[in-house]
């Protein structure tokens, strides 16, 4: 009897389809709507046929505003995740390849960064350059790289003991050749997974900083600034001004978290079920 393995890794996970829809909406909706003009006569209208998600206190369509805010939040989160991943990748590689006291020193530094309260450090950095996107990116990247460094270091240490690496070294290959041809490709997949997993964290942190007033300025419609502006509107009964950006934030962060988990499962060694 032949053995057939069922491998479902060729299917596109549904969280990635949801991510594609969210990203497309963030780009397409503002383009189709064009530039919005404040219309105070249409302020705080509830959801209806004319405005699917209602309007805010300036008369802007909340669907368009949420799409614009989502686009900015996704761009900042992607920059944060990329910066944290690159920094963690470099530090993890240096720590694993150097070994000895350098590795021990780097790991103690990682432990020190992990002990810092991320949100408090982010607030301090963002408050020093309030409203600057680079400050927000730096505040998130500088507090989230240790997780990537640990994953990369652990993967490199396991690859170092692999048979093909030992064979390459016995054949006279240099440390640079081994790192470039064997070790770096081995950690690329893990670094990509770590970057995807960092995206929901970056979205939450950016939204929190903007909501607290130390992130983006209110004239830039991120999900955090929309949530901050909705605090006063909710007191007047306009619940939709808070519900719309909050729903966009929760769905987006959840979609990327599930997408990262699906990618991590796909990057694992293939397993199958015998039929």
C-alpha positions in Angstrom: 0.0 0.0 0.0 1.4 3.4 -1.0 1.8 6.2 1.5 0.2 9.5 0.7 0.9 12.6 2.7 -1.6 15.4 2.9 0.3 18.7 2.8 -2.0 21.7 3.1 0.8 24.3 3.0 0.1 25.1 -0.7 -3.2 26.6 0.3 -3.4 30.4 1.0 -4.5 30.8 4.7 -7.6 32.8 5.1 -6.0 35.4 7.4 -3.8 36.4 4.4 -6.9 36.9 2.3 -8.3 39.1 5.0 -5.0 41.0 5.1 -5.1 41.5 1.4 -8.7 42.9 1.6 -7.7 45.3 4.5 -4.6 46.6 2.7 -6.6 47.0 -0.6 -9.3 48.9 1.2 -6.8 51.2 2.9 -5.4 52.2 -0.5 -8.5 52.1 -2.8 -11.2 53.8 -0.6 -9.3 57.1 -0.1 -8.4 57.2 -3.8 -12.0 56.6 -4.9 -13.4 59.1 -2.4 -11.0 61.9 -3.3 -10.1 64.8 -1.1 -12.7 65.4 1.7 -13.9 68.8 2.7 -15.1 69.6 6.2 -18.9 69.9 6.3 -20.0 70.9 9.7 -23.7 70.8 8.6 -23.2 67.0 8.2 -21.3 66.5 11.5 -21.9 63.5 13.7 -24.5 61.8 11.4 -25.1 58.2 12.4 -24.4 55.3 10.0 -26.8 55.3 7.1 -27.1 54.9 3.3 -25.3 58.2 2.6 -22.4 57.5 5.1 -22.0 53.8 5.9 -20.1 54.4 9.1 -21.4 57.9 9.8 -19.5 61.1 10.0 -17.2 62.7 12.6 -17.5 66.1 14.3 -16.0 67.8 11.3 -18.5 66.2 8.8 -15.9 63.8 7.3 -17.0 60.4 6.2 -15.8 57.9 8.8 -15.3 55.1 6.3 -12.9 57.2 4.3 -11.2 58.5 7.5 -10.7 55.0 8.8 -9.2 53.9 5.5 -6.8 56.9 5.5 -5.9 56.2 9.2 -5.4 52.5 8.5 -3.1 53.3 5.6 -0.9 55.5 7.8 -0.9 53.0 10.6 0.0 50.2 8.3 2.9 52.2 6.8 4.3 53.1 10.2 3.8 49.6 11.5 5.6 48.1 8.5 8.5 50.5 8.9 8.7 49.7 12.7 8.6 45.9 12.1 11.3 46.1 9.3 13.6 48.3 11.4 13.2 46.0 14.5 13.8 42.9 12.4 16.9 44.3 10.7 18.4 45.4 14.0 17.5 42.1 15.8 18.9 40.1 12.8 22.2 41.9 12.9 22.6 41.7 16.6 21.6 38.0 16.7 24.1 37.1 13.9 26.9 39.0 15.6 26.1 37.3 19.0 26.0 33.8 17.6 29.0 34.0 15.4 31.2 35.8 17.9 30.4 33.5 20.8 32.3 33.6 24.1 32.2 36.8 26.1 30.7 38.8 23.2 27.7 36.4 23.1 27.2 36.6 26.9 27.5 40.4 26.9 24.9 40.8 24.0 22.5 38.4 25.8 22.7 40.4 29.0 21.9 43.5 27.0 18.9 41.8 25.4 17.7 40.9 28.9 18.1 44.5 30.0 16.1 45.8 27.1 13.4 43.1 27.8 13.2 44.3 31.4 12.3 47.9 30.2 8.5 48.7 30.0 8.1 49.1 26.3 5.2 51.5 26.4 6.8 53.8 28.9 10.1 53.9 26.8 8.0 54.5 23.7 6.2 57.4 25.3 9.4 59.0 26.4 11.0 58.7 23.0 7.9 59.8 21.1 7.3 62.7 23.5 10.8 64.1 22.8 9.9 64.6 19.1 6.1 64.8 19.3 4.3 64.3 16.0 7.4 63.0 14.1 6.8 59.6 12.4 10.5 58.8 12.7 10.3 59.2 16.5 7.4 56.7 16.6 9.3 54.3 14.4 12.4 54.6 16.6 10.4 54.2 19.8 8.8 50.9 18.6 11.9 49.5 16.8 14.2 50.1 19.8 11.9 48.2 22.2 11.0 45.2 20.0 14.3 44.0 18.5 15.4 41.7 21.4 12.7 39.1 20.5 14.1 38.9 16.9 17.7 38.7 18.2 16.9 35.8 20.5 15.1 33.8 17.7 18.0 34.4 15.2 20.7 33.5 17.8 18.9 30.3 18.8 18.4 29.3 15.1 22.1 30.0 14.3 23.4 28.0 17.2 21.3 25.0 16.1 22.6 25.4 12.5 26.2 25.6 13.6 26.0 22.0 14.8 24.4 20.8 11.6 26.4 18.3 9.6 26.6 20.3 6.4 28.1 23.3 8.3 30.7 21.1 10.0 31.6 19.5 6.6 32.0 22.9 5.0 34.3 24.0 7.8 36.4 20.9 7.6 36.7 21.5 3.8 38.4 24.8 4.6 35.6 27.2 4.1 36.0 30.6 5.8 33.7 31.9 8.5 32.3 34.5 6.1 31.6 31.8 3.5 29.8 29.7 6.1 27.8 32.6 7.4 26.8 33.8 3.9 26.0 30.4 2.3 24.7 28.4 5.2 23.7 30.5 8.2 22.1 33.5 6.7 19.7 31.6 4.5 18.8 29.4 7.5 17.6 32.4 9.6 15.9 34.4 6.7 12.6 32.5 7.1 12.6 32.9 10.9 13.3 36.6 10.5 10.4 37.0 8.1 8.1 35.3 10.5 9.3 37.5 13.4 8.7 40.6 11.3 5.1 39.6 10.5 4.5 38.8 14.1 5.8 42.2 15.1 3.3 44.0 12.8 0.3 43.7 15.2 2.4 44.9 18.1 3.6 47.9 16.1 0.0 48.7 15.1 -1.1 48.6 18.7 1.8 50.7 20.0 1.4 53.4 17.3 -2.3 53.6 18.0 -1.6 53.9 21.7 1.0 56.6 21.3 -1.3 58.6 19.0 -4.3 58.1 21.3 -2.3 59.4 24.3 -1.3 62.5 22.3 2.4 61.8 22.0 2.2 60.2 18.5 1.1 61.6 15.3 -0.5 65.0 15.2 -4.4 65.1 14.9 -4.2 66.4 11.4 -2.8 63.0 10.3 -5.6 60.5 10.4 -4.1 57.4 12.0 -6.3 54.9 13.9 -4.8 56.3 17.1 -5.7 59.9 16.4 -9.2 58.9 15.3 -9.7 57.1 18.6 -8.3 60.1 20.5 -10.7 62.5 18.7 -13.7 60.2 19.4 -13.4 60.6 23.1 -15.3 63.8 23.2 -17.8 62.7 20.5 -18.8 59.7 22.5 -20.0 61.8 25.4 -22.5 63.4 23.0 -23.9 60.0 22.0 -21.9 59.6 18.7 -20.8 56.1 19.6 -19.9 55.3 15.9 -17.0 57.7 15.9 -15.3 55.4 18.4 -16.7 52.1 17.2 -15.5 52.5 13.6 -11.7 53.0 14.2 -11.7 50.6 17.1 -13.2 47.9 14.9 -10.6 48.6 12.2 -7.8 48.4 14.7 -9.0 45.2 16.3 -9.7 43.4 13.0 -6.3 44.5 11.5 -4.2 43.5 14.4 -6.0 40.2 14.7 -5.6 39.5 11.0 -1.9 40.1 11.1 -1.5 38.0 14.3 -3.3 35.1 12.7 -1.4 35.6 9.5 1.9 35.5 11.3 0.8 32.3 13.1 -0.1 30.7 9.8 3.2 31.7 8.3 5.1 30.2 11.2 3.3 26.9 10.8 4.0 26.9 7.0 7.7 27.6 7.7 7.9 24.5 10.0 9.1 21.2 8.6 6.3 19.6 6.5 4.2 17.1 8.3 1.5 15.0 6.9 -1.3 12.6 7.7 -1.1 9.0 6.3 -4.2 8.0 4.4 
